[in-house]
Amino acid sequence: MKITSIQDYAAFVAVVDEGSLTAAARKLGRSVQAVSISLKNLEDELALTLVTRSTRRCSPTPAGLKFAARLRTVLADINDAHAEVLDDAAQLSGPIRIGASTLFGPDFLMPILAGFIERQPGIAIELALSDRHVDLAKEGLDLAIRIGHLKQPDLKARKLGVLRRVVVGAPGYLARRGRPGEPGDLQQHDCILRRNARQQESWSFSSGNIVVSGRFSSDSALARQRAATLGLGLCMAPLWQVSSLVDAGQLEVVLDDFAMPGLPIHIVWPEGRTPRRVRAVIDLLAARLSVAGF
């Protein structure tokens, strides 16, 4: 039996995160066969089925889901150790201005950036938070984390993965109005909107787009989540934004059997010469966030 390698662990986590062997292979830059062999090596060593496979999807078993969560931390620590060695070998200096969304930045970037600042006494970082896709050049940003499809062709980009989206509602609202059984049922529900309530909004599912309506809208993700917990309607959000509320029982996922197109997440930065200190942060964030799992 082949001894399991770090590449095997990384392949398994990528399969869980991406949902298929093909997507995992694309993310890792490996062949589908190589990823499949890595997964088999790991399952053979543990004598457990970690992932159930169908013709199009791979779904983690309960044991696989738990194992993947532990491995993400281990892989992140390994990547962090690599970054520390590289950082210690060549000290960096100068300011770095990073853009991110108001919810993603504090929870996901700050733990990584705090360690980077501690290791690099010559570096000063400013984290600019906004829920708008601002112009990097006009705002003086060296790089930014973009959630959603990229619309600026003049930016360099590094894809980190795809974020799962879900529809959630408060237990009280669902008890009062019932649970939607299929996407079309959303048209009989109050939905919490991103746009002005007078404008038409649609939510996308694998089966098609559904026009939704409601009496509350906000351009703030935090406000929309709060509105959902208060029972004002059903809310569509990336899972990472509402997972703590779901775990706490304040929100419940509905329509879980109907897939919504995921949101890509990228690191973006301006074209042209990239300072070494900025490249170092890009590499560090790509290593840590790509194995973090969302």
C-alpha positions in Angstrom: 0.0 0.0 0.0 1.3 3.5 -0.9 2.1 5.7 2.0 -0.2 8.7 2.1 1.4 12.0 1.2 0.6 15.7 1.8 -0.6 15.8 -1.8 -3.1 13.1 -1.0 -4.5 15.0 1.9 -4.7 18.2 -0.2 -6.5 16.3 -3.0 -9.1 14.9 -0.6 -9.8 18.4 0.9 -10.0 19.8 -2.7 -12.6 17.1 -3.7 -14.7 18.0 -0.6 -14.5 21.7 -1.3 -15.0 21.6 -5.0 -17.6 18.8 -5.1 -16.0 16.7 -7.9 -12.8 15.1 -9.0 -12.6 17.2 -12.1 -13.0 20.5 -10.3 -10.5 19.4 -7.6 -8.0 18.5 -10.3 -8.4 21.9 -12.0 -7.9 23.7 -8.7 -4.7 21.7 -7.9 -3.3 21.7 -11.4 -3.2 17.9 -11.4 -4.9 15.3 -13.6 -8.2 13.8 -12.6 -6.6 10.4 -12.5 -3.9 11.7 -10.0 -6.6 13.1 -7.8 -8.6 9.9 -7.9 -5.5 7.9 -6.9 -4.7 10.2 -4.0 -8.3 9.8 -2.7 -8.0 6.0 -3.0 -4.7 6.0 -1.2 -6.2 7.9 1.7 -9.3 5.7 1.9 -7.3 2.5 1.7 -5.0 3.7 4.5 -8.0 4.5 6.8 -10.1 1.6 5.6 -13.0 4.2 5.4 -15.1 5.7 2.7 -14.5 9.4 2.9 -16.4 10.4 -0.3 -19.4 9.0 -2.1 -19.1 9.3 -5.8 -21.8 9.7 -8.5 -21.4 10.4 -12.2 -21.2 14.2 -11.6 -20.8 14.8 -7.9 -18.6 13.8 -4.9 -20.2 14.1 -1.5 -18.3 13.7 1.8 -19.5 11.0 4.2 -19.9 12.2 7.9 -16.5 10.8 8.6 -15.0 12.5 5.6 -16.6 15.8 6.5 -15.1 15.7 10.0 -11.7 14.6 8.6 -11.6 17.4 6.0 -12.3 20.0 8.6 -9.3 18.9 10.7 -7.1 18.6 7.6 -7.8 22.2 6.5 -6.2 23.4 9.7 -3.2 21.2 9.2 -2.7 22.2 5.6 -3.0 25.8 6.5 -0.4 25.4 9.2 2.0 23.8 6.6 1.4 26.6 4.1 2.0 29.1 6.9 5.3 27.4 7.8 6.4 27.8 4.2 5.5 31.4 4.3 7.3 32.0 7.5 10.5 30.5 6.1 10.3 32.6 3.0 9.5 35.7 5.0 12.4 35.2 7.4 14.8 34.6 4.5 14.0 38.1 3.0 12.5 40.8 5.2 10.0 43.1 3.5 9.2 46.7 4.1 6.6 49.3 3.1 2.9 49.9 3.2 0.2 47.5 1.7 -3.4 48.6 1.2 -5.9 45.7 0.9 -9.6 45.9 0.0 -12.2 43.4 1.2 -15.9 43.2 2.0 -17.1 44.3 5.5 -17.9 40.7 6.6 -15.1 38.8 4.9 -12.2 41.0 5.9 -12.4 40.8 9.7 -13.2 37.1 10.0 -11.0 35.6 7.2 -8.2 38.1 6.4 -7.3 39.5 9.8 -6.0 36.2 11.4 -3.7 35.8 8.4 -2.6 39.4 8.2 -1.9 39.6 11.9 0.6 36.8 11.6 2.2 38.4 8.6 2.6 41.8 10.4 4.2 40.0 13.4 6.8 38.3 11.1 7.5 41.4 9.1 8.3 44.4 11.3 8.9 46.6 8.2 5.4 46.1 6.8 2.4 48.4 7.5 -1.0 47.1 6.3 -4.3 49.1 5.9 -7.4 47.0 5.4 -10.1 49.0 3.6 -13.6 47.5 4.0 -16.5 48.1 1.5 -19.3 46.0 0.1 -18.8 47.8 -3.3 -16.4 46.7 -6.0 -14.3 49.8 -5.9 -11.8 50.8 -8.5 -8.4 49.7 -7.2 -6.4 52.5 -8.8 -8.7 55.3 -7.7 -8.8 53.9 -4.1 -5.0 53.3 -4.0 -5.4 49.6 -3.3 -2.5 47.2 -3.9 -4.8 44.2 -3.9 -8.4 43.2 -3.0 -10.5 40.1 -2.4 -13.4 40.0 -4.8 -16.4 37.9 -4.3 -18.5 37.4 -7.5 -17.8 37.4 -11.2 -15.0 39.7 -12.2 -16.0 42.7 -14.4 -12.7 44.6 -14.7 -10.5 43.0 -17.4 -7.6 45.2 -16.6 -6.9 43.4 -13.3 -4.7 40.4 -12.6 -6.5 37.7 -10.7 -5.9 34.5 -8.8 -8.9 32.3 -8.2 -9.3 31.0 -4.6 -12.4 28.8 -5.1 -16.2 29.0 -5.3 -18.5 30.0 -2.4 -21.7 28.1 -1.9 -24.9 30.1 -1.7 -28.0 29.1 0.2 -31.5 30.3 1.0 -32.3 30.7 4.8 -35.1 31.7 7.0 -35.9 32.1 10.7 -37.7 29.2 12.4 -40.5 31.5 13.4 -41.0 32.7 9.8 -41.0 29.1 8.4 -43.5 28.0 11.1 -45.8 30.9 10.1 -45.4 30.7 6.3 -44.3 27.2 5.6 -41.1 25.9 4.0 -40.7 26.2 0.2 -40.6 22.8 -1.4 -39.1 24.0 -4.7 -37.6 27.3 -6.1 -40.9 28.3 -7.7 -42.5 28.5 -4.2 -40.4 31.5 -3.4 -42.9 33.6 -5.4 -45.4 33.1 -2.6 -42.9 34.1 0.1 -41.5 37.4 1.4 -37.9 37.6 0.2 -35.2 39.9 1.5 -33.7 41.8 -1.4 -30.4 43.3 -2.3 -31.8 45.9 -4.6 -34.5 48.6 -4.1 -37.8 46.8 -3.3 -39.4 48.6 -6.4 -36.9 46.9 -8.7 -37.2 43.3 -10.0 -34.8 40.8 -8.5 -34.3 37.1 -9.4 -32.5 34.3 -7.6 -30.7 31.7 -9.7 -31.0 27.9 -9.3 -29.7 25.1 -11.5 -33.3 24.8 -12.8 -33.5 28.4 -13.8 -34.1 32.0 -12.4 -36.9 32.8 -10.1 -38.3 36.3 -9.7 -38.7 37.2 -6.0 -40.2 40.0 -4.2 -40.4 41.4 -0.7 -40.9 44.5 1.4 -37.4 44.8 2.8 -34.2 45.5 0.9 -30.6 46.6 1.8 -27.2 46.8 0.2 -25.8 45.6 3.5 -25.3 41.9 3.9 -25.3 42.2 7.7 -28.7 44.1 7.6 -30.2 41.4 5.3 -29.1 38.6 7.7 -30.5 40.5 10.7 -33.8 41.0 8.8 -33.9 37.2 8.2 -33.3 36.4 11.9 -36.1 38.8 12.8 -38.5 36.9 10.5 -38.9 39.4 7.7 -38.5 36.8 5.0 -36.2 34.4 3.3 -32.7 35.6 2.5 -30.2 34.4 -0.1 -26.6 34.5 1.1 -23.2 32.8 0.8 -23.1 30.0 3.3 -20.0 31.3 5.0 -21.9 34.5 6.0 -24.7 32.7 7.7 -23.2 29.4 8.9 -22.8 30.6 12.5 -26.5 31.7 12.6 -27.5 28.3 11.2 -25.4 26.5 13.8 -27.0 28.7 16.5 -30.5 27.8 15.3 -31.4 31.4 14.4 -31.7 30.5 10.7 -32.5 27.3 8.8 -31.4 26.4 5.3 -34.2 25.7 2.8 -34.3 24.3 -0.7 -31.0 22.5 0.1 -31.7 20.0 -2.7 -31.8 22.7 -5.4 -28.3 23.9 -6.2 -27.6 27.6 -6.6 -24.6 28.7 -8.8 -21.7 29.4 -6.6 -19.9 32.7 -6.3 -16.2 32.7 -7.4 -13.7 34.4 -5.1 -10.5 35.9 -6.4 -7.5 37.9 -5.3 -7.2 40.8 -7.7 -4.4 43.4 -8.2 -3.5 46.0 -10.8 -1.6 45.1 -13.9 2.1 46.1 -14.2 5.0 45.6 -11.9 3.9 44.1 -8.5 6.2 45.0 -5.5 7.7 42.1 -3.7 5.9 42.9 -0.5 2.5 42.8 -2.4 3.4 39.5 -4.1 4.3 38.0 -0.7 0.8 38.9 0.7 -0.9 37.5 -2.5 1.0 34.2 -2.2 0.2 34.0 1.5 -3.5 34.7 1.1 -3.8 32.3 -1.8 -2.1 29.5 0.3 -4.2 30.1 3.4 -7.6 31.0 1.9 -7.5 28.3 -0.8 -7.5 25.6 1.9 -9.7 27.3 4.4 -13.0 26.0 3.0 -16.1 28.1 2.9 
